[in-house]
Amino acid sequence: MDLPTRHDRPLTKANDTVTDLRPREITVVVPLIAALIVLGVFPKPALDVINPAVATVLTTLETTVADGNATGGASQ
């Protein structure tokens, strides 16, 4: 069954007043886009915060694998 579609105008008159984004949605989306652009251009501040935690996890994993305690997903 094919539904009626019109690409030149809305299907009903009620859809004439529908906007793309409401002011509340814009207030949420604009800061997210700004943060995305800033982190894309200047990632170093975020990476400086993340790197110590990543280093700790990697050290723990290396120690676990070296001691032979890691199962690697295989059952023993």
BELFEN-V523140 format. One line per field, one symbol per residue. ss: DSSP state (H for helix, E for strand, C for the rest). phi: phi as a letter, one per 30 degrees, with the letter a starting at -180 (. if undefined). Layout:
ss=???
phi=???
//
This chain:
ss=CCCCCCCCCCCCHHHHHCCCCCHHHHHHHHHHHHHHHHHHHCCHHHHHHHHHHHHHHHHHHHHHHHHCCCCCCCCC
phi=.dddbbdcaddbddddcdcdbdeddddddddddddddddddbdeedddddeddddddddddddddddiddciicdc
//
